[in-house]
Structure formats: C-alpha cells, structure tokens
Amino acid sequence: MGFQLRKYVAPDFSCEALRSAPDARLVPAPMDGVAPQNYHGTTIFPEYFKIDGKWLLAKESRMDCVAVYDGQSIQVREFRNVRRGELVVVGRTEDGSEGVYVHPDGFPAAERGEDIFAFRQGRSRETAFSRDYDELYELLKYEREHGYVVWVMGPACAFDSDSRQAFAGLVEEGYVHALLAGNALATHDLEGAYLGTALGQDIYTQKSRKLGHYNHLDTLNRIRGCGSIRRFIEEEHIDNGIIYSCVKNDVPFVLAGSIRDDGPMPEIYADVYAAQNAMRDHVRRATTVICMASTLHSIATGNMTPSFRVLEDGTVRQVYMYSVDISEFAVNKLGDRGSLSAKSILTNAQDFVVNVYKGVHR
C-alpha cells in the first residue's frame, strides 16, 4: 500500500466556544524589533487567529515568535523582524477565548493500548528502532517525489568512508533536498576527499597519518585560496563525498559558522542571523527534517520547524522530524527545547546513514 500521510483534522469552528469567541486583539508594535506587552508567543502547532470574524491559520509558523496581521494574513515574525506600527496579536490564552486557538491534535495518532501502566514507553538506548527505520524508508521514498527533505549534520558523519559514500548516494538518488551544517562537516568531508583523512585520521582505518593534524588546515587553506568550494572541487579534481555530491547535483547547503571555526571556508555564514535566515528559507519548505550528531544545529533547526506545513493547494500536512544521536542527552535536549514532535533514534550517526541508504533500496 505504501506510505500514506496522516489526514489533518481541522478544529471544529462551529462549536460554541470558537463560534462565539471574540476577534484577536491587535496592538501596534511600539518600535522596530520590539513586540507590545502581552504579545502572543507562537508554538510548533497549527494556530488560528480570529480576524473580522474569520479564523485565519498562520501558514508559516515557528516557535517563540509573534503573530503579525498584515491586512490579509497572519505572518509569523522573529522579534528582530518586527517593525514599528505592525499589528501584533496580543493575548496569552490558547483556547480561543481571546481569539487565538492553538491546535495540537491535528494529526491524530493510532489509539494507544488499554493499559495505563506499561514498561518501556519512553525512547532510550534500549528502545527497538526496527519499526522506526522501516517507516523512515517508506517516508523517504514518498518524500523524494512529494516533499522536501532537509538533513542537519554534524562532522561525525564525515569521519567514516562508508557513511560519506552512503550519504553521497542519498544525494545522488534524490533523498536530500537541502543540507544544513557547519564549517566542520564540510571541512572534514572535503579533507576526506582531498587527503583521505578526517582530522588527520584515515577515513577507513582510523589510523593517524604523520602530521595529520595539519590536514584540515591545509584543506581549508586550499579552499580559501581557490575562493570557493566549487572552484576547489574543480581545481583539485575532487570526485567523492558529501559536499561534492551536493555541488554536483545542485543540492543547496547552508554552512552556519561558530565562534570556534578554523579558516573558515568562503561559504561559511559568519553572521549568525544571516545563517538563521538562510536555514529558515529551507525549513519553510521542509516536510521531513533529519538531524544527526549536532546538538546545537539540531536545536536551532528544531526551533524553526513547526509540526505542520501548508502546501500550495492549501492542504495542511504533517512535518516529520527525526533526531539521531548516540547520546540520550542530545536527543532529549531537542525535545526539552520545544521540538515535541521530533522522534528520537539512539544510534551512531554513521551507522544510521548507512542503514538508511541500504533501507531505501530494499
């Protein structure tokens, strides 16, 4: 039968509480970058705002932002992007009583078992993930044709020859629509293609090369000398790896810089808000997000990712989000920061990539 999206169940606006609810209160922003007192802070869930007697869905939402009415629709803005005089929704109830309704149950799951008490209901290193993998394989096959899959990757994914090759294969075969990462992922992947090492260790045997601690710096220096990653790939005849496959297949990537970066390479976003804007451009389109082995990039992406997406035809569909790490702390932290819809898989990120590549070919 293949993969099928869960059907979205919209709120019943004919019920008395929502039918008789007042319009949302709109207050002008007092100055650029500042919301009025008692502003409504948005969530990851679908949110409706009653304006002139009609309930409007905020189509491109993200958590910890404010809702702005532009005269036609609800725009969700970061505080820094609010402009003086814009009409901001105020009110901190979410049940419709102030014209704001948050809808957390739009994608009902299968019914739970009858037992209230049961073992192993959480997700930990003891959880069996076979079913999750099988569902993910089918999801990716569906998304390749119908969605937009965003991958968030830490440098660990570039430290192994098999995971580099497997991810390159996923790119080649259309399972990757955008890549979000940092300087380190790109540096060590390109180091692997250029010098056969990652942080000076052979990407297959893990043996340290003589003076290998220079290798990532030499790679960065050469890329900077070429002026761009694409020019480096051309001049050094690079023919393998994660970044090479993205460039070859015109898959966009956003490399967000950090305070500890070496180099960095020319494509790095040194301005954190420019990086956030570039990341959000892809998150706005994302229907599946897979975060691997990068706590900070995962939390940043998770904070931008709502649980739903409104398609061009007006259909509301679920956004699937996975958090993959060998550390329970890392995956739990993503949930603790508000990404309640993320499904965690506790495993080595390198093994995960290899399993996913094999799984989509079953």
C-alpha positions as CSV (number, residue, x, y, z in Angstrom):
1,M,0.0,0.0,0.0
2,G,3.0,2.3,0.5
3,F,3.4,5.3,2.7
4,Q,0.4,7.5,3.4
5,L,0.3,10.8,5.2
6,R,-1.9,11.2,8.2
7,K,-5.0,13.2,7.4
8,Y,-5.2,16.6,9.0
9,V,-8.3,17.2,11.2
10,A,-9.0,20.9,11.5
11,P,-10.7,22.4,14.6
12,D,-14.4,22.4,14.8
13,F,-15.1,26.1,14.5
14,S,-18.8,25.6,14.7
15,C,-18.6,24.6,18.4
16,E,-20.0,27.3,20.7
17,A,-16.6,28.2,22.3
18,L,-15.0,29.1,19.0
19,R,-18.1,30.3,17.2
20,S,-18.7,33.0,19.9
21,A,-15.0,33.8,20.5
22,P,-14.0,37.4,20.1
23,D,-11.6,38.7,17.5
24,A,-8.0,38.6,18.4
25,R,-6.7,41.8,19.8
26,L,-4.2,43.6,17.6
27,V,-1.7,46.2,19.1
28,P,0.9,48.2,17.1
29,A,4.5,47.3,17.7
30,P,6.0,50.3,19.7
31,M,9.3,50.2,17.9
32,D,11.4,48.2,15.5
33,G,12.4,44.8,17.0
34,V,10.0,45.1,19.9
35,A,6.6,43.5,20.4
36,P,3.8,45.1,22.5
37,Q,3.2,43.9,26.1
38,N,1.3,40.7,26.4
39,Y,2.1,39.6,22.9
40,H,1.1,36.0,21.9
41,G,4.2,33.7,21.5
42,T,3.8,31.1,18.8
43,T,4.3,27.4,19.1
44,I,5.1,24.4,16.8
45,F,1.4,23.6,16.4
46,P,-1.1,25.0,13.9
47,E,-2.5,28.3,15.3
48,Y,-5.6,30.1,14.3
49,F,-6.4,33.8,14.8
50,K,-9.9,35.3,14.6
51,I,-9.8,38.4,12.5
52,D,-13.0,40.2,11.4
53,G,-15.0,37.1,12.4
54,K,-12.9,34.6,10.4
55,W,-10.3,32.1,11.8
56,L,-7.0,32.5,9.9
57,L,-4.3,29.9,10.0
58,A,-0.7,31.1,10.4
59,K,0.7,29.2,7.4
60,E,4.5,29.6,8.0
61,S,4.9,29.3,11.8
62,R,7.8,28.7,14.1
63,M,8.0,28.7,17.9
64,D,9.0,31.7,20.1
65,C,7.9,34.3,17.5
66,V,5.0,36.7,17.3
67,A,1.9,36.8,15.0
68,V,1.6,39.9,12.8
69,Y,-1.6,40.7,10.8
70,D,-0.7,42.4,7.6
71,G,-4.2,43.2,6.5
72,Q,-4.7,40.0,4.7
73,S,-3.0,37.1,6.5
74,I,-1.1,36.2,9.6
75,Q,2.7,36.5,9.3
76,V,4.9,34.8,12.0
77,R,7.9,37.0,12.7
78,E,11.0,36.8,14.8
79,F,11.1,39.7,17.3
80,R,14.1,41.2,15.4
81,N,12.0,41.3,12.2
82,V,9.0,43.2,13.7
83,R,8.6,46.7,12.5
84,R,7.2,49.7,14.4
85,G,3.4,50.1,13.8
86,E,2.8,46.5,12.6
87,L,-0.2,44.9,14.2
88,V,0.8,42.2,16.6
89,V,-1.6,39.7,18.2
90,V,-1.7,40.0,22.0
91,G,-3.2,37.6,24.5
92,R,-1.8,34.5,26.2
93,T,-4.7,32.1,26.3
94,E,-4.7,29.4,23.6
95,D,-8.3,28.1,23.8
96,G,-10.0,30.7,21.6
97,S,-11.2,32.8,24.5
98,E,-9.0,35.7,23.2
99,G,-9.3,35.0,19.5
100,V,-6.3,32.7,19.5
101,Y,-6.6,28.9,19.2
102,V,-3.7,26.5,19.3
103,H,-4.5,23.1,17.7
104,P,-2.1,20.4,19.0
105,D,-4.2,17.4,17.8
106,G,-4.4,18.0,14.1
107,F,-2.7,14.7,13.2
108,P,-4.2,12.1,15.5
109,A,-2.1,9.0,16.0
110,A,-3.3,5.4,16.3
111,E,-5.1,4.6,19.5
112,R,-2.9,3.7,22.5
113,G,-3.2,0.4,24.3
114,E,-5.7,0.0,27.1
115,D,-3.1,-0.4,29.8
116,I,-2.3,2.9,31.7
117,F,0.9,1.4,33.2
118,A,3.3,-0.4,30.8
119,F,7.1,-0.8,30.5
120,R,9.4,0.9,28.0
121,Q,7.0,3.6,26.8
122,G,9.8,6.2,26.5
123,R,12.7,6.2,24.0
124,S,16.2,5.3,25.1
125,R,19.2,3.3,24.2
126,E,17.2,0.2,25.0
127,T,14.4,1.1,22.5
128,A,13.9,-1.1,19.5
129,F,14.1,1.0,16.4
130,S,13.3,-1.5,13.6
131,R,9.8,-0.2,13.0
132,D,11.1,3.4,13.0
133,Y,13.7,2.5,10.4
134,D,11.0,0.8,8.2
135,E,8.7,3.8,8.5
136,L,11.5,6.1,7.6
137,Y,12.5,4.2,4.5
138,E,8.9,4.4,3.2
139,L,8.7,8.1,4.2
140,L,11.8,9.0,2.3
141,K,10.6,7.2,-0.8
142,Y,7.4,9.2,-0.6
143,E,9.2,12.5,0.1
144,R,11.6,12.1,-2.8
145,E,8.6,12.7,-5.1
146,H,6.3,14.7,-3.0
147,G,8.2,16.6,-0.3
148,Y,11.3,18.5,0.7
149,V,13.8,16.6,2.9
150,V,16.2,18.7,5.0
151,W,19.2,17.0,6.6
152,V,21.1,18.5,9.5
153,M,24.5,17.0,10.0
154,G,27.4,17.2,12.4
155,P,31.1,16.4,11.5
156,A,30.9,12.8,12.8
157,C,29.1,11.9,9.6
158,A,32.2,12.7,7.6
159,F,34.6,10.7,9.8
160,D,33.8,7.3,8.1
161,S,34.2,6.3,4.5
162,D,31.0,4.2,4.4
163,S,28.8,6.9,5.8
164,R,30.3,9.5,3.4
165,Q,29.6,7.2,0.5
166,A,26.1,6.3,1.7
167,F,25.1,9.9,2.2
168,A,26.5,10.8,-1.2
169,G,24.3,8.0,-2.6
170,L,21.3,9.5,-0.9
171,V,22.1,12.8,-2.5
172,E,22.6,11.3,-5.9
173,E,19.3,9.5,-5.7
174,G,17.1,12.4,-4.7
175,Y,16.6,11.8,-1.0
176,V,18.3,15.0,0.0
177,H,16.8,18.4,-0.9
178,A,18.9,20.6,1.4
179,L,21.8,20.2,3.9
180,L,22.3,22.3,7.0
181,A,25.6,22.0,8.7
182,G,28.6,23.9,10.0
183,N,32.2,24.6,9.0
184,A,33.4,21.3,10.5
185,L,31.2,18.9,8.5
186,A,32.2,20.5,5.2
187,T,35.9,20.8,6.2
188,H,36.3,17.2,7.3
189,D,34.3,15.8,4.4
190,L,36.4,17.8,1.9
191,E,39.5,16.8,3.8
192,G,38.5,13.2,3.3
193,A,38.1,13.7,-0.5
194,Y,41.3,15.8,-0.8
195,L,43.7,13.9,1.6
196,G,41.9,10.8,2.6
197,T,41.6,11.8,6.2
198,A,39.3,13.4,8.7
199,L,41.1,15.3,11.4
200,G,44.2,13.6,10.3
201,Q,42.9,10.0,10.6
202,D,42.4,7.7,7.7
203,I,38.7,7.8,7.0
204,Y,38.6,4.0,6.8
205,T,41.3,2.6,9.0
206,Q,41.1,5.4,11.6
207,K,44.9,5.4,11.8
208,S,46.6,8.7,12.3
209,R,48.7,10.0,9.5
210,K,52.1,11.7,10.1
211,L,51.5,15.4,10.7
212,G,47.8,14.6,10.0
213,H,46.7,17.4,12.4
214,Y,47.7,19.8,9.6
215,N,45.4,18.2,7.1
216,H,42.1,20.0,7.9
217,L,44.0,23.3,8.0
218,D,45.7,22.5,4.7
219,T,42.3,21.7,3.2
220,L,40.8,24.9,4.5
221,N,43.7,27.0,3.3
222,R,43.5,25.5,-0.2
223,I,39.7,26.1,-0.4
224,R,40.3,29.7,0.7
225,G,43.0,30.0,-2.0
226,C,40.5,28.8,-4.6
227,G,37.9,31.2,-3.5
228,S,35.0,28.8,-3.2
229,I,34.2,25.1,-2.6
230,R,33.0,24.7,-6.2
231,R,36.3,26.0,-7.6
232,F,38.3,23.8,-5.1
233,I,36.4,20.8,-6.3
234,E,37.1,21.7,-9.9
235,E,40.8,22.5,-9.5
236,E,41.6,19.6,-7.2
237,H,39.5,17.1,-9.2
238,I,37.5,16.1,-6.2
239,D,35.2,13.2,-7.1
240,N,33.7,11.9,-3.8
241,G,32.0,12.8,-0.6
242,I,29.0,14.6,0.9
243,I,29.8,18.2,-0.3
244,Y,31.0,17.0,-3.7
245,S,27.7,15.2,-4.3
246,C,25.7,18.3,-3.2
247,V,27.6,20.5,-5.6
248,K,27.4,18.0,-8.4
249,N,23.6,17.6,-8.0
250,D,22.9,21.3,-7.2
251,V,21.6,20.4,-3.7
252,P,21.8,23.6,-1.6
253,F,23.7,23.6,1.6
254,V,23.9,26.2,4.4
255,L,27.0,26.2,6.5
256,A,26.5,28.2,9.7
257,G,29.6,29.4,11.4
258,S,30.5,29.3,15.1
259,I,32.9,31.1,17.4
260,R,35.4,28.2,17.2
261,D,35.7,27.8,13.5
262,D,39.1,27.3,11.8
263,G,39.5,29.0,8.5
264,P,36.7,29.2,7.7
265,M,35.9,28.4,4.1
266,P,34.4,31.2,2.0
267,E,30.8,29.8,2.1
268,I,30.5,30.0,5.8
269,Y,27.9,32.4,7.2
270,A,29.8,34.4,9.8
271,D,26.7,36.5,10.7
272,V,24.6,34.2,12.9
273,Y,21.3,35.9,11.9
274,A,22.2,35.7,8.2
275,A,22.8,32.0,8.8
276,Q,19.5,31.6,10.6
277,N,17.7,33.3,7.8
278,A,19.3,31.1,5.2
279,M,18.5,28.0,7.3
280,R,14.9,29.1,7.7
281,D,14.5,29.5,3.9
282,H,14.8,25.8,3.7
283,V,12.9,24.9,6.8
284,R,9.9,26.9,5.5
285,R,9.8,24.3,2.7
286,A,10.7,21.2,4.7
287,T,8.3,18.3,5.0
288,T,10.8,16.0,6.7
289,V,13.8,17.1,8.8
290,I,16.5,14.6,9.9
291,C,19.0,15.9,12.5
292,M,22.2,13.9,13.1
293,A,25.1,14.3,15.6
294,S,25.0,18.1,16.0
295,T,23.2,19.2,19.2
296,L,23.4,23.0,18.5
297,H,22.5,22.8,14.8
298,S,19.7,20.4,15.6
299,I,18.2,22.6,18.3
300,A,18.5,25.6,16.1
301,T,16.7,23.8,13.3
302,G,14.1,22.3,15.6
303,N,13.2,25.8,16.9
304,M,12.4,26.8,13.4
305,T,10.4,23.8,12.4
306,P,6.6,23.6,13.0
307,S,4.7,20.4,13.2
308,F,2.8,21.1,10.0
309,R,3.2,22.6,6.6
310,V,0.6,24.3,4.4
311,L,1.0,23.2,0.8
312,E,0.4,25.3,-2.3
313,D,-3.1,23.8,-2.7
314,G,-4.0,24.7,0.8
315,T,-3.6,21.2,2.2
316,V,-2.2,21.0,5.7
317,R,0.2,18.1,6.2
318,Q,2.5,16.8,8.9
319,V,6.2,17.7,9.1
320,Y,8.2,14.7,10.2
321,M,11.3,15.3,12.3
322,Y,13.9,12.9,13.4
323,S,16.7,13.4,16.0
324,V,19.6,10.9,15.6
325,D,22.4,10.7,18.1
326,I,24.3,8.2,20.2
327,S,23.7,10.3,23.3
328,E,20.4,10.3,25.1
329,F,21.2,13.7,26.4
330,A,21.5,15.2,22.9
331,V,18.2,13.9,21.6
332,N,16.3,14.7,24.8
333,K,17.7,18.2,24.8
334,L,16.0,18.8,21.4
335,G,12.6,17.8,22.9
336,D,13.3,19.9,26.0
337,R,13.8,22.9,23.8
338,G,10.2,22.7,22.4
339,S,10.6,20.3,19.4
340,L,8.0,18.0,20.9
341,S,7.2,16.4,17.5
342,A,10.7,15.1,17.0
343,K,11.2,11.3,17.0
344,S,14.5,10.2,18.5
345,I,16.7,7.4,17.3
346,L,19.6,6.5,19.6
347,T,22.4,5.2,17.5
348,N,25.7,6.0,15.9
349,A,25.0,8.6,13.2
350,Q,27.4,6.9,10.8
351,D,25.6,3.6,11.1
352,F,22.3,5.4,10.7
353,V,23.2,6.9,7.4
354,V,24.5,3.5,6.1
355,N,21.3,1.8,7.3
356,V,19.1,4.4,5.7
357,Y,20.9,4.1,2.3
358,K,20.6,0.3,2.4
359,G,17.0,0.5,3.6
360,V,15.6,2.7,0.7
361,H,17.0,0.0,-1.7
362,R,15.1,-2.9,-0.1
